[in-house]
Amino acid sequence: MSSISSLILYGVPFSQPVRAVMWLLLNKRMPFEMVLINPGSTGDNGSRNPAFLAKNPGGTIPTIEEPDSGFALGEAHAIMCYLCNKHGWDDLYPSNFQARARVDWYLNYHHRNVRDASLGLVAPKIRKDLNIPQVTQDAAKATLTSALNALENGWLAETAFITGEQLTIADFAAYVEIGQLKPGFTNVWDFSPHPKVQAWLARMEHIEGHDDVHVVLAELGDISSQAPSMETIKAANKSALRALKAHP
């Protein structure tokens, strides 16, 4: 999915924030080119390479670049808000000030709450090189449990989606973190204590772009009993990229 003037998305499909941006773009059928970036590497395609740092000084993914203007932007939530603002995607990022504020509220809440799904459950198996201490993993799991309780009893208590009855970019951001843990993907979390979260997860599976965005997780499979090899992870990312390029 690319053209000469397409938006460029730098990252890897396994990255949760990258998948959130991918989902928005696929959902809106906006052409883009994905360029694989190796997180933490100083190599030619690494996030710590000087050429990439010139675009994003923080060296993080995702990062987008608009070839026509050279404009670059990092951080998934900033990217999604920018794209919605630029293209008038008010259905996913409401123009009503209060409705939009609720989306912003969740996006700000997400970083040190729901995002801990990756820190406590996925990263320790996928990125052994990070040597994440057990105490940090346990704290992240506790934080995630509290966040799921907040979703169950608050955000999703009476509505179909996180900020109301309408799908928004808040749901994309939340699902790529929470959904990755369920059976059918990595299978590292029991959602039975949270039936409303389970119902929301099932609802999100039917949103356009879901399957294309999550090829990488389908390829990776269950990691609950055995951590995947780096070769397996790389192969899953490449399969996801091939699927993306084949997308109409």
C-alpha positions as CSV (number, residue, x, y, z in Angstrom):
1,M,0.0,0.0,0.0
2,S,2.1,2.9,-1.2
3,S,2.5,5.7,-3.8
4,I,5.2,8.3,-4.4
5,S,3.4,10.9,-2.3
6,S,2.0,8.5,0.3
7,L,2.4,9.1,4.0
8,I,5.4,7.1,5.4
9,L,4.9,5.2,8.6
10,Y,8.1,4.1,10.3
11,G,8.0,1.2,12.7
12,V,7.4,-2.5,13.0
13,P,4.0,-4.2,13.0
14,F,4.7,-5.9,16.3
15,S,4.8,-2.5,18.1
16,Q,1.5,-1.8,19.8
17,P,1.5,2.0,19.1
18,V,2.5,1.3,15.5
19,R,-0.5,-1.0,15.1
20,A,-2.8,1.7,16.5
21,V,-1.7,4.1,13.7
22,M,-1.9,1.4,11.1
23,W,-5.4,0.6,12.2
24,L,-6.5,4.2,11.8
25,L,-5.0,4.4,8.3
26,L,-6.4,1.1,7.2
27,N,-9.8,1.9,8.6
28,K,-9.9,5.2,6.7
29,R,-8.4,3.5,3.6
30,M,-5.6,6.1,3.5
31,P,-2.6,5.1,1.4
32,F,0.7,4.8,3.2
33,E,4.1,3.2,3.0
34,M,5.5,1.3,5.9
35,V,9.2,1.4,6.4
36,L,10.6,-1.1,8.9
37,I,12.6,0.4,11.7
38,N,14.6,-1.8,14.2
39,P,13.9,-0.4,17.7
40,G,17.0,0.4,19.7
41,S,19.4,-0.3,16.8
42,T,22.0,2.2,15.5
43,G,22.1,0.4,12.1
44,D,20.9,1.8,8.8
45,N,17.3,1.0,9.6
46,G,17.6,1.5,13.4
47,S,15.6,3.9,15.6
48,R,19.0,5.1,17.0
49,N,20.5,5.8,13.7
50,P,21.4,9.5,13.2
51,A,19.2,9.7,10.1
52,F,16.1,8.5,12.0
53,L,17.0,10.7,15.1
54,A,16.9,13.7,12.7
55,K,13.2,12.9,12.1
56,N,12.4,11.9,15.7
57,P,15.0,13.0,18.4
58,G,13.4,10.6,20.8
59,G,14.2,7.6,18.6
60,T,10.7,6.1,19.1
61,I,8.2,4.4,16.9
62,P,5.8,5.0,15.3
63,T,6.9,8.1,13.4
64,I,5.2,9.5,10.3
65,E,6.7,11.6,7.6
66,E,4.8,13.5,4.8
67,P,7.2,13.3,1.8
68,D,5.7,16.4,0.1
69,S,6.4,18.7,3.0
70,G,9.0,16.8,5.0
71,F,6.8,17.1,8.1
72,A,7.6,14.4,10.6
73,L,5.8,13.5,13.8
74,G,6.3,10.9,16.5
75,E,4.1,9.4,19.3
76,A,1.1,7.3,18.3
77,H,-1.5,9.4,20.0
78,A,-0.2,12.7,18.6
79,I,-0.1,11.1,15.2
80,M,-3.7,9.8,15.3
81,C,-5.0,13.2,16.6
82,Y,-3.1,15.0,13.9
83,L,-4.3,12.8,11.1
84,C,-7.9,13.1,12.3
85,N,-7.6,16.9,12.5
86,K,-6.0,17.2,9.1
87,H,-8.4,14.9,7.3
88,G,-11.6,15.8,9.2
89,W,-12.1,12.3,10.6
90,D,-14.6,13.6,13.2
91,D,-16.3,10.3,13.5
92,L,-13.2,8.9,15.2
93,Y,-12.1,12.1,16.9
94,P,-15.2,14.2,17.6
95,S,-15.4,17.9,16.9
96,N,-17.6,18.4,19.9
97,F,-15.3,19.8,22.6
98,Q,-16.6,17.6,25.4
99,A,-16.7,14.4,23.4
100,R,-13.1,15.1,22.1
101,A,-12.0,15.9,25.7
102,R,-13.1,12.4,26.7
103,V,-11.0,10.9,24.0
104,D,-8.0,13.0,25.1
105,W,-8.7,12.0,28.7
106,Y,-8.4,8.3,27.8
107,L,-5.3,8.8,25.6
108,N,-3.5,10.6,28.5
109,Y,-4.7,7.9,31.0
110,H,-3.5,5.1,28.7
111,H,0.3,5.6,28.9
112,R,1.0,4.6,32.5
113,N,-2.0,2.3,32.9
114,V,-3.2,0.2,30.0
115,R,0.2,0.5,28.4
116,D,1.6,-1.6,31.2
117,A,0.1,-4.6,29.4
118,S,3.2,-4.7,27.3
119,L,5.7,-3.9,30.1
120,G,4.4,-6.6,32.4
121,L,3.3,-9.4,30.0
122,V,4.6,-9.2,26.5
123,A,8.0,-7.4,26.6
124,P,9.5,-9.7,29.1
125,K,8.9,-12.7,26.7
126,I,9.7,-10.8,23.5
127,R,12.6,-8.6,24.6
128,K,14.8,-10.7,26.9
129,D,17.6,-8.3,26.2
130,L,15.7,-5.6,28.3
131,N,16.1,-7.7,31.4
132,I,13.0,-6.3,32.9
133,P,13.1,-7.0,36.7
134,Q,10.5,-9.3,38.2
135,V,9.4,-6.5,40.6
136,T,8.7,-4.2,37.6
137,Q,6.8,-6.9,35.8
138,D,4.6,-7.6,38.9
139,A,4.0,-3.9,39.4
140,A,2.9,-3.6,35.7
141,K,0.5,-6.5,36.1
142,A,-1.0,-4.9,39.1
143,T,-1.4,-1.6,37.2
144,L,-3.0,-3.4,34.3
145,T,-5.5,-5.1,36.7
146,S,-6.5,-1.7,38.1
147,A,-6.8,-0.3,34.6
148,L,-9.0,-3.2,33.5
149,N,-11.2,-2.7,36.6
150,A,-11.5,1.0,35.6
151,L,-12.6,0.0,32.1
152,E,-15.0,-2.6,33.3
153,N,-16.6,-0.4,36.0
154,G,-16.2,3.0,34.4
155,W,-15.3,3.5,30.8
156,L,-17.2,0.5,29.4
157,A,-19.8,0.2,32.2
158,E,-22.7,1.5,30.2
159,T,-21.4,2.1,26.6
160,A,-20.3,0.0,23.7
161,F,-17.0,1.8,23.3
162,I,-14.5,3.5,25.6
163,T,-15.8,7.1,25.4
164,G,-19.4,6.4,24.4
165,E,-21.5,4.6,21.8
166,Q,-19.2,5.7,19.0
167,L,-15.9,4.1,18.0
168,T,-12.9,6.5,18.4
169,I,-9.2,6.5,18.3
170,A,-9.3,5.8,22.0
171,D,-10.5,2.3,21.2
172,F,-7.7,1.7,18.7
173,A,-5.1,2.7,21.3
174,A,-6.6,0.6,24.0
175,Y,-7.2,-2.5,21.9
176,V,-3.7,-2.9,20.5
177,E,-2.5,-3.2,24.1
178,I,-5.3,-5.2,25.7
179,G,-6.3,-7.3,22.7
180,Q,-2.8,-8.7,22.2
181,L,-3.1,-10.6,25.5
182,K,-6.2,-12.6,24.6
183,P,-6.5,-16.2,23.5
184,G,-6.0,-16.4,19.7
185,F,-3.0,-14.0,20.1
186,T,-0.4,-14.2,22.8
187,N,-2.8,-15.8,25.4
188,V,-1.1,-14.4,28.5
189,W,-4.1,-13.0,30.4
190,D,-7.4,-14.3,31.8
191,F,-10.2,-11.9,31.0
192,S,-13.0,-13.8,32.7
193,P,-13.2,-11.4,35.6
194,H,-14.0,-8.6,33.1
195,P,-17.0,-9.6,31.0
196,K,-17.6,-6.1,29.7
197,V,-14.0,-5.8,28.5
198,Q,-14.4,-9.2,26.9
199,A,-17.6,-8.0,25.1
200,W,-15.7,-4.8,23.9
201,L,-12.8,-7.0,22.6
202,A,-15.2,-9.1,20.6
203,R,-16.9,-5.9,19.3
204,M,-13.5,-4.5,18.2
205,E,-12.7,-7.7,16.2
206,H,-15.4,-6.6,13.7
207,I,-14.0,-3.1,13.1
208,E,-12.6,-2.7,9.6
209,G,-8.8,-3.2,9.5
210,H,-8.6,-5.5,12.6
211,D,-7.4,-8.6,10.9
212,D,-4.9,-6.8,8.6
213,V,-3.4,-5.0,11.6
214,H,-3.1,-8.1,13.7
215,V,-1.5,-10.5,11.2
216,V,1.7,-10.2,13.2
217,L,0.0,-11.6,16.3
218,A,-1.8,-14.3,14.5
219,E,1.5,-15.4,13.0
220,L,3.3,-15.3,16.4
221,G,0.6,-17.2,18.2
222,D,0.5,-18.4,21.8
223,I,3.5,-17.3,23.9
224,S,2.1,-18.2,27.3
225,S,4.2,-21.3,27.8
226,Q,7.3,-20.6,25.6
227,A,8.8,-17.3,24.5
228,P,9.2,-17.0,20.8
229,S,12.7,-16.8,19.2
230,M,13.9,-13.6,17.6
231,E,13.7,-15.4,14.2
232,T,10.0,-16.1,14.8
233,I,9.4,-12.5,15.7
234,K,11.2,-11.2,12.7
235,A,9.3,-13.7,10.4
236,A,6.0,-12.5,12.0
237,N,6.8,-8.9,11.3
238,K,7.8,-9.7,7.7
239,S,4.5,-11.6,7.2
240,A,2.6,-8.7,8.5
241,L,4.4,-6.3,6.1
242,R,3.7,-8.6,3.1
243,A,0.0,-8.7,4.1
244,L,0.0,-4.9,4.4
245,K,1.6,-4.4,0.9
246,A,-1.0,-6.8,-0.5
247,H,-3.8,-4.7,1.0
248,P,-5.9,-2.9,-1.7
